[in-house]
């Protein structure tokens, strides 16, 4: 069985946790159903993840990501 984009999205949408994928430039590339419901209009696909964070949060996120990449 081939795992298509639609099947993968269905699996991720079934999770009750927020799932947000961003690229290395912090652009949101995917949000599952739960994330869309929780974050509403604050976080949008193809926009910066930082649009919904304070300056202090941005610094903390960037520091965290430096240790993971």
C-alpha positions, 0 to 999 in steps of 0.5 A: 500500500502506498502512503499518499499525502491524503493518507498521511494527513488523515493520520496526522489529523487523527492525533489530539495533539497539535502538529506543526511542521516548519522549514529551516526559515521558520515558515509553517509548511503544515498544520494538523487539524488540532493545531488549526483549531487551537491556533486559529488565525494566529498561525498560518501555513506559508507564513513565519511561525514567529508571527504569533510569538513575542520577541522574548519567545522568538529568542527562546525558540531560536536558542532551542533550535540551535541545539537541535539542528 
